[in-house]
């Protein structure tokens, strides 16, 4: 931690003029249980007050706010025979990344305890959550209205709001973030002065004011517009996109291309898509008398699935980020985090994202389709190219989509045929139509004289429970998905 930032922080806290629900001044109170109760109360009160941090300061007189020094030393203080910080960490649930620091202030030495505000749940000490009301720290459950307010406040808190860089100067912000790309991609004129630039970036939630006329860069700002993600922290750097291309059908084959991204998603997205499309083999297509080359996978499918992997990943899983692997016959796109929607309902159900601000901004910048329409277009483009259906699957703590290269109906596996039938029924249902034998023949490229092949797929899909007759009394009425 920057010592000067701590001095600026102390000055701003003292300038408030009194204690608050998220700020407490102490002289020599060293009772471990008292400190634990206050950690819980301050963390919960900070979230209620819309603050990201709460603070306890030892060595400040709470009435006059004079710096008077303290005998309290958290490094040597014991709690029930254990080191104070270790004991305190074990008593607080969920785990709280609090930090004791010694601040050498011009007026004297101060012991500072910085406590992150509650995020996923109310912070409890020895299984009891507390709240701060005035100078009192009662049990949170004794104040049900405040408990409900806190739960409401916890819901919108996300990874995007956390900080990737603290206490950055204005020059550092402009160096770390590709701010001009933000204005270009959001189709806004670039302000002609720094104040205008910072005002826009702050309003978007990409940066925020810190102490001492400095700035904080949020995870949202860094992950989208970071000029170099490695300039922030290792956790954020691991969220960069990784690309690997193999010369065969499995990972034992020779790696032909490898690229580890280092730019924010927004500024690197178009380059990534162009890079991938440039590497993909082309599929020869004969249309009437013309022989043309088409990409192995539909461009819109590649674009949308990669954007989805960026948007819907679980950012809290450390050491993992989106990965794109290309084999000679398929593309696998993997992102950390279990899917929030059942894989068999991803096409029709509205998407649920862990990163709403990230998703909204990427859609505004045109990097993916409007909410709820992206996967429809993926499936429609796959059908247009008459490719095997994509596979959506959960892989441990990750979500994976497999996009397959061209194969004829005869070359598809029975599972692929029934999955394609199910996907086709969903597209028809969403467009107000019903799947029929003739439409399925068209999807697979089956000639009408071989319509019995499509009938066989329909039978297997019915037996698998993936589709049902739209009107059992009228078999020619067509078919709909099982859930319709």
BAPALO-700838 format. One line per field, with one value per residue (C-alpha): residue in three letters; residue number from 0; chain; x, y, z. Coordinates in pm, whole numbers. Example, Ala and Ser with C-alpha at 12.3 -4.5 7.8 and 13.67 -1.06 7.14 Angstrom:
! BAPALO-700838
resn: [ala,ser] $
resi: [0,1] $
chain: [A,A] $
east: [1230,1367] $
north: [-450,-106] $
up: [780,714] $
! end
This chain:
! BAPALO-700838
resn: [unk,unk,unk,unk,unk,unk,unk,unk,unk,unk,unk,unk,unk,unk,unk,unk,unk,unk,unk,unk,unk,unk,unk,unk,unk,unk,unk,unk,unk,unk,unk,unk,unk,unk,unk,unk,unk,unk,unk,unk,unk,unk,unk,unk,unk,unk,unk,unk,unk,unk,unk,unk,unk,unk,unk,unk,unk,unk,unk,unk,unk,unk,unk,unk,unk,unk,unk,unk,unk,unk,unk,unk,unk,unk,unk,unk,unk,unk,unk,unk,unk,unk,unk,unk,unk,unk,unk,unk,unk,unk,unk,unk,unk,unk,unk,unk,unk,unk,unk,unk,unk,unk,unk,unk,unk,unk,unk,unk,unk,unk,unk,unk,unk,unk,unk,unk,unk,unk,unk,unk,unk,unk,unk,unk,unk,unk,unk,unk,unk,unk,unk,unk,unk,unk,unk,unk,unk,unk,unk,unk,unk,unk,unk,unk,unk,unk,unk,unk,unk,unk,unk,unk,unk,unk,unk,unk,unk,unk,unk,unk,unk,unk,unk,unk,unk,unk,unk,unk,unk,unk,unk,unk,unk,unk,unk,unk,unk,unk,unk,unk,unk,unk,unk,unk,unk,unk,unk,unk,unk,unk,unk,unk,unk,unk,unk,unk,unk,unk,unk,unk,unk,unk,unk,unk,unk,unk,unk,unk,unk,unk,unk,unk,unk,unk,unk,unk,unk,unk,unk,unk,unk,unk,unk,unk,unk,unk,unk,unk,unk,unk,unk,unk,unk,unk,unk,unk,unk,unk,unk,unk,unk,unk,unk,unk,unk,unk,unk,unk,unk,unk,unk,unk,unk,unk,unk,unk,unk,unk,unk,unk,unk,unk,unk,unk,unk,unk,unk,unk,unk,unk,unk,unk,unk,unk,unk,unk,unk,unk,unk,unk,unk,unk,unk,unk,unk,unk,unk,unk,unk,unk,unk,unk,unk,unk,unk,unk,unk,unk,unk,unk,unk,unk,unk,unk,unk,unk,unk,unk,unk,unk,unk,unk,unk,unk,unk,unk,unk,unk,unk,unk,unk,unk,unk,unk,unk,unk,unk,unk,unk,unk,unk,unk,unk,unk,unk,unk,unk,unk,unk,unk,unk,unk,unk,unk,unk,unk,unk,unk,unk,unk,unk,unk,unk,unk,unk,unk,unk,unk,unk,unk,unk,unk,unk,unk,unk,unk,unk,unk,unk,unk,unk,unk,unk,unk,unk,unk,unk,unk,unk,unk,unk,unk,unk,unk,unk,unk,unk,unk,unk,unk,unk,unk,unk,unk,unk,unk,unk,unk,unk,unk,unk,unk,unk,unk,unk,unk,unk,unk,unk,unk,unk,unk,unk,unk,unk,unk,unk,unk,unk,unk,unk,unk,unk,unk,unk,unk,unk,unk,unk,unk,unk,unk,unk,unk,unk,unk,unk,unk,unk,unk,unk,unk,unk,unk,unk,unk,unk,unk,unk,unk,unk,unk,unk,unk,unk,unk,unk,unk,unk,unk,unk,unk,unk,unk,unk,unk,unk,unk,unk,unk,unk,unk,unk,unk,unk,unk,unk,unk,unk,unk,unk,unk,unk,unk] $
resi: [0,1,2,3,4,5,6,7,8,9,10,11,12,13,14,15,16,17,18,19,20,21,22,23,24,25,26,27,28,29,30,31,32,33,34,35,36,37,38,39,40,41,42,43,44,45,46,47,48,49,50,51,52,53,54,55,56,57,58,59,60,61,62,63,64,65,66,67,68,69,70,71,72,73,74,75,76,77,78,79,80,81,82,83,84,85,86,87,88,89,90,91,92,93,94,95,96,97,98,99,100,101,102,103,104,105,106,107,108,109,110,111,112,113,114,115,116,117,118,119,120,121,122,123,124,125,126,127,128,129,130,131,132,133,134,135,136,137,138,139,140,141,142,143,144,145,146,147,148,149,150,151,152,153,154,155,156,157,158,159,160,161,162,163,164,165,166,167,168,169,170,171,172,173,174,175,176,177,178,179,180,181,182,183,184,185,186,187,188,189,190,191,192,193,194,195,196,197,198,199,200,201,202,203,204,205,206,207,208,209,210,211,212,213,214,215,216,217,218,219,220,221,222,223,224,225,226,227,228,229,230,231,232,233,234,235,236,237,238,239,240,241,242,243,244,245,246,247,248,249,250,251,252,253,254,255,256,257,258,259,260,261,262,263,264,265,266,267,268,269,270,271,272,273,274,275,276,277,278,279,280,281,282,283,284,285,286,287,288,289,290,291,292,293,294,295,296,297,298,299,300,301,302,303,304,305,306,307,308,309,310,311,312,313,314,315,316,317,318,319,320,321,322,323,324,325,326,327,328,329,330,331,332,333,334,335,336,337,338,339,340,341,342,343,344,345,346,347,348,349,350,351,352,353,354,355,356,357,358,359,360,361,362,363,364,365,366,367,368,369,370,371,372,373,374,375,376,377,378,379,380,381,382,383,384,385,386,387,388,389,390,391,392,393,394,395,396,397,398,399,400,401,402,403,404,405,406,407,408,409,410,411,412,413,414,415,416,417,418,419,420,421,422,423,424,425,426,427,428,429,430,431,432,433,434,435,436,437,438,439,440,441,442,443,444,445,446,447,448,449,450,451,452,453,454,455,456,457,458,459,460,461,462,463,464,465,466,467,468,469,470,471,472,473,474,475,476,477,478,479,480,481,482,483] $
chain: [A,A,A,A,A,A,A,A,A,A,A,A,A,A,A,A,A,A,A,A,A,A,A,A,A,A,A,A,A,A,A,A,A,A,A,A,A,A,A,A,A,A,A,A,A,A,A,A,A,A,A,A,A,A,A,A,A,A,A,A,A,A,A,A,A,A,A,A,A,A,A,A,A,A,A,A,A,A,A,A,A,A,A,A,A,A,A,A,A,A,A,A,A,A,A,A,A,A,A,A,A,A,A,A,A,A,A,A,A,A,A,A,A,A,A,A,A,A,A,A,A,A,A,A,A,A,A,A,A,A,A,A,A,A,A,A,A,A,A,A,A,A,A,A,A,A,A,A,A,A,A,A,A,A,A,A,A,A,A,A,A,A,A,A,A,A,A,A,A,A,A,A,A,A,A,A,A,A,A,A,A,A,A,A,A,A,A,A,A,A,A,A,A,A,A,A,A,A,A,A,A,A,A,A,A,A,A,A,A,A,A,A,A,A,A,A,A,A,A,A,A,A,A,A,A,A,A,A,A,A,A,A,A,A,A,A,A,A,A,A,A,A,A,A,A,A,A,A,A,A,A,A,A,A,A,A,A,A,A,A,A,A,A,A,A,A,A,A,A,A,A,A,A,A,A,A,A,A,A,A,A,A,A,A,A,A,A,A,A,A,A,A,A,A,A,A,A,A,A,A,A,A,A,A,A,A,A,A,A,A,A,A,A,A,A,A,A,A,A,A,A,A,A,A,A,A,A,A,A,A,A,A,A,A,A,A,A,A,A,A,A,A,A,A,A,A,A,A,A,A,A,A,A,A,A,A,A,A,A,A,A,A,A,A,A,A,A,A,A,A,A,A,A,A,A,A,A,A,A,A,A,A,A,A,A,A,A,A,A,A,A,A,A,A,A,A,A,A,A,A,A,A,A,A,A,A,A,A,A,A,A,A,A,A,A,A,A,A,A,A,A,A,A,A,A,A,A,A,A,A,A,A,A,A,A,A,A,A,A,A,A,A,A,A,A,A,A,A,A,A,A,A,A,A,A,A,A,A,A,A,A,A,A,A,A,A,A,A,A,A,A,A,A,A,A,A,A,A,A,A,A,A,A,A] $
east: [0,124,218,119,-224,-275,-186,-431,-693,-650,-678,-1004,-1146,-1055,-1208,-1549,-1557,-1715,-1770,-2013,-2180,-1872,-1600,-1491,-1212,-1043,-763,-660,-951,-770,-1040,-1047,-1419,-1502,-1291,-1464,-1811,-1717,-1569,-1906,-2105,-1887,-1873,-2251,-2307,-2065,-2264,-2585,-2423,-2301,-1934,-1683,-1473,-1516,-1245,-1133,-856,-660,-477,-747,-961,-1322,-1447,-1172,-1035,-684,-414,-300,-124,-208,-53,-244,-22,-207,119,184,-172,-298,-654,-722,-364,-353,-233,-513,-543,-544,-802,-1019,-1014,-1143,-1430,-1567,-1798,-1796,-1420,-1329,-1006,-950,-607,-426,-178,44,22,298,89,254,65,157,136,-205,-314,-563,-801,-953,-1256,-1419,-1794,-2014,-2055,-2218,-2386,-2401,-2070,-2107,-1876,-1900,-2203,-2387,-2416,-2403,-2490,-2376,-2643,-2495,-2220,-2399,-2338,-2653,-2733,-2852,-3143,-3284,-3344,-3530,-3585,-3211,-3149,-3383,-3223,-2880,-2996,-3130,-2797,-2598,-2778,-2635,-2277,-2064,-1705,-1722,-1743,-1429,-1100,-825,-602,-615,-467,-375,-287,-477,-178,-168,-539,-493,-193,-352,-686,-734,-984,-1005,-1139,-1416,-1542,-1502,-1681,-1966,-1994,-1936,-1718,-1389,-1399,-1142,-1027,-921,-1207,-1459,-1281,-1272,-1634,-1750,-1531,-1653,-2019,-1972,-1829,-1485,-1310,-1399,-1257,-1002,-844,-591,-725,-634,-844,-945,-983,-1260,-1240,-1496,-1272,-961,-1112,-1269,-1022,-695,-408,-216,-398,-66,-18,-296,-265,-205,-570,-691,-415,-538,-876,-717,-835,-615,-618,-467,-488,-396,-295,-513,-830,-705,-468,-190,-157,101,15,18,-76,-90,-177,-227,-417,-305,-560,-897,-1189,-1335,-1015,-897,-1224,-1231,-864,-925,-1218,-1017,-719,-929,-1118,-788,-657,-967,-964,-1215,-1490,-1550,-1913,-2062,-2365,-2523,-2228,-2007,-1744,-1693,-1505,-1685,-1534,-1539,-1768,-2027,-1867,-2168,-2160,-1791,-1839,-2145,-2012,-1683,-1868,-2091,-1785,-1645,-1975,-2100,-1778,-1741,-1483,-1438,-1274,-904,-642,-884,-1010,-1179,-1006,-1060,-923,-942,-899,-918,-1284,-1422,-1383,-1416,-1490,-1460,-1522,-1489,-1813,-2106,-2387,-2668,-2923,-2970,-2767,-3071,-3261,-2990,-3146,-3492,-3456,-3345,-2972,-2859,-2526,-2301,-2158,-2452,-2255,-1999,-2276,-2469,-2164,-2047,-2393,-2394,-2061,-2203,-1978,-2267,-2636,-2912,-3004,-3191,-3120,-2757,-2787,-3090,-2865,-2591,-2829,-2983,-2640,-2541,-2859,-2793,-2447,-2606,-2344,-2377,-2551,-2331,-2289,-2349,-2206,-2098,-1739,-1662,-1663,-1671,-1908,-1805,-1953,-1834,-1885,-1837,-1709,-1899,-2030,-2309,-2625,-2480,-2163,-2347,-2385,-2737,-2702,-2609,-2910,-3155,-2990,-3014,-3382,-3438,-3257,-3461,-3786,-3683,-3608,-3940,-4125,-3958,-4059,-4422,-4395,-4383,-4120,-4233,-4076,-4027,-3855,-3625,-3534,-3437,-3230,-3030,-3015,-3214,-3386,-3763,-3744,-3541,-3782,-3796,-3451,-3595,-3890,-3642,-3478,-3817,-3901,-3577,-3623,-3975,-3848,-3576,-3837,-3677,-3985,-4358,-4646,-4797,-5145,-5163,-5500,-5356,-5013,-4955,-4969,-4596,-4373,-4263,-3991,-4077,-4116,-4349] $
north: [0,348,530,867,733,629,980,1131,877,969,1339,1283,1070,1333,1602,1431,1584,1300,927,774,434,315,509,477,641,470,546,225,-22,-352,-602,-865,-941,-572,-537,-840,-706,-372,-538,-702,-388,-154,-387,-417,-48,49,-149,14,356,279,271,12,30,88,208,195,431,395,700,958,1122,1073,1413,1654,1430,1512,1259,1147,815,469,172,-66,-271,-532,-708,-803,-812,-1159,-1291,-1601,-1714,-1650,-1364,-1107,-1095,-1475,-1517,-1239,-1388,-1719,-1553,-1348,-1504,-1481,-1435,-1066,-932,-674,-518,-357,-86,157,510,757,1072,1416,1462,1121,747,592,228,181,-111,-113,-341,-419,-364,-673,-819,-1160,-1178,-984,-1012,-1203,-1226,-1564,-1639,-1319,-1025,-677,-329,17,266,587,468,141,-198,-408,-739,-691,-933,-695,-444,-635,-326,-262,-633,-620,-298,-463,-768,-536,-348,-671,-788,-535,-573,-739,-807,-523,-265,-385,-203,-306,-11,235,580,641,987,1133,1066,702,656,788,561,246,281,322,599,710,365,405,720,571,244,418,669,974,1273,1283,1572,1842,1853,1608,1702,1600,1268,1180,1284,1043,755,801,816,487,321,270,489,655,918,811,1015,1290,1391,1048,794,429,212,-45,-403,-305,-30,-247,-562,-368,-88,-187,-116,-399,-621,-730,-371,-422,-749,-1116,-1207,-964,-1060,-1422,-1305,-1225,-1441,-1738,-1880,-2214,-2378,-2742,-2920,-3221,-3339,-3348,-3172,-3421,-3269,-3003,-2652,-2437,-2105,-1974,-1627,-1500,-1174,-876,-610,-529,-706,-399,-279,-628,-787,-693,-782,-1120,-1202,-1099,-1303,-1615,-1580,-1532,-1861,-2070,-2293,-2212,-2444,-2458,-2402,-2443,-2224,-2270,-2216,-2025,-2177,-1968,-2002,-1965,-1968,-2305,-2162,-1883,-1555,-1442,-1770,-1732,-1370,-1426,-1735,-1564,-1255,-1479,-1647,-1307,-1179,-1482,-1604,-1618,-1350,-1462,-1791,-1715,-1836,-1898,-1701,-1754,-1999,-2061,-2382,-2460,-2810,-2916,-3017,-2798,-2498,-2520,-2204,-2236,-1987,-2030,-2063,-2301,-2189,-1996,-2135,-2510,-2596,-2745,-2415,-2169,-2090,-1994,-1870,-1510,-1507,-1451,-1279,-1248,-932,-711,-388,-565,-724,-399,-200,-466,-468,-89,-107,-359,-647,-889,-913,-762,-954,-1275,-1284,-1392,-1770,-1765,-1620,-1874,-2165,-2002,-1950,-2310,-2432,-2206,-2363,-2709,-2781,-3025,-2855,-2684,-2860,-2669,-2850,-2799,-2904,-2901,-2537,-2416,-2371,-2496,-2457,-2676,-2548,-2818,-2797,-2922,-3278,-3427,-3573,-3920,-3823,-3681,-3904,-4006,-3773,-3482,-3545,-3546,-3238,-3059,-3158,-3013,-2688,-2662,-2704,-2418,-2181,-2259,-2216,-1880,-1754,-1862,-2167,-2542,-2789,-3036,-3317,-3083,-2811,-3068,-3203,-2850,-2807,-3125,-3082,-3403,-3437,-3482,-3833,-3930,-3768,-4093,-4006,-3697,-3904,-4134,-3836,-3705,-4045,-4058,-3701,-3788,-4101,-3894,-3649,-3352,-3264,-3335,-3323,-2975,-3128,-3502,-3528,-3382,-3538,-3315,-3006,-3036,-3048,-2814,-2835,-3050,-2747,-2551] $
up: [0,-88,239,95,3,366,483,230,341,708,624,437,718,977,756,787,1134,1330,1347,1099,1061,867,1054,1416,1614,1909,2151,2323,2295,2236,2338,2057,2087,2074,1758,1603,1673,1520,1210,1148,1224,1019,716,708,774,497,241,364,328,-24,78,-39,280,652,889,1251,1359,1682,1811,1733,2002,1891,2017,1912,1633,1753,1679,2024,1959,2095,2273,2044,1813,1605,1519,1883,2014,2113,2108,2317,2270,1895,1678,1658,1277,1244,1521,1381,1030,1169,1356,1065,807,513,488,507,355,631,677,971,875,1060,924,999,990,1026,1357,1495,1445,1376,1359,1075,1021,671,634,296,293,294,-54,-85,259,588,774,1102,1403,1579,1359,1462,1219,1374,1254,1363,1472,1612,1845,1927,1763,1813,1647,1292,1346,1609,1330,1056,842,825,761,460,335,356,159,-112,-118,-150,-463,-709,-585,-850,-944,-1195,-916,-739,-791,-1029,-940,-650,-606,-969,-1094,-1386,-1613,-1499,-1574,-1928,-1975,-1830,-2012,-2386,-2323,-2687,-2781,-2524,-2695,-3041,-2959,-2775,-3062,-2845,-2932,-2748,-2498,-2561,-2198,-1926,-1694,-1960,-2020,-1650,-1604,-1877,-1761,-1406,-1508,-1696,-1384,-1540,-1281,-951,-720,-461,-184,-241,-584,-718,-907,-880,-1189,-1157,-1279,-1544,-1677,-1675,-1828,-2115,-2185,-2021,-2260,-2093,-1842,-1691,-1569,-1314,-1121,-1191,-1128,-1391,-1634,-1623,-1752,-2088,-2378,-2467,-2822,-2932,-3276,-3330,-3648,-3571,-3400,-3041,-2802,-2873,-3219,-3303,-3186,-3499,-3342,-2988,-2867,-2513,-2515,-2309,-2404,-2257,-2420,-2587,-2751,-2848,-2960,-3328,-3369,-3203,-3436,-3742,-3622,-3573,-3901,-4081,-3944,-4001,-4310,-4582,-4698,-5075,-5167,-5515,-5574,-5921,-6156,-5913,-5690,-5375,-5048,-4716,-4367,-4194,-3925,-3968,-3870,-3668,-3471,-3388,-3289,-3071,-2891,-2806,-2681,-2468,-2317,-2217,-2078,-1887,-1726,-1349,-1284,-923,-1026,-994,-1236,-1522,-1819,-2155,-2387,-2759,-2912,-3284,-3421,-3785,-3744,-3462,-3234,-2855,-2658,-2280,-2001,-1622,-1428,-1432,-1664,-1495,-1742,-1815,-2125,-2300,-2258,-2359,-2696,-2576,-2217,-2152,-2070,-1714,-1671,-1368,-1523,-1618,-1660,-1880,-2089,-2131,-2237,-2485,-2642,-2664,-2844,-3093,-2994,-2956,-3033,-2824,-2512,-2590,-2966,-2989,-2969,-3199,-3468,-3388,-3444,-3752,-3911,-3831,-4003,-4303,-4340,-4275,-4009,-3719,-3424,-3166,-2832,-2508,-2209,-1851,-1786,-1414,-1307,-1666,-1958,-2302,-2649,-2935,-3290,-3553,-3909,-4215,-4216,-4423,-4275,-4325,-4136,-3832,-3527,-3413,-3112,-3338,-3561,-3270,-3115,-3450,-3464,-3116,-3203,-3526,-3331,-3101,-3390,-3552,-3223,-3150,-3496,-3445,-3669,-3619,-3725,-3987,-4184,-4482,-4276,-4115,-4460,-4559,-4243,-4314,-4692,-4744,-5081,-5068,-5206,-4896,-4650,-4454,-4317,-4151,-4025,-3852,-3676,-3566,-3419,-3219,-3095,-2981,-2803,-2635,-2508,-2684,-2890,-2884,-3128,-3142,-3165,-3086,-3265,-3584,-3656,-3958,-3736,-3672,-3365,-3089,-2819,-2518,-2289,-2520] $
! end
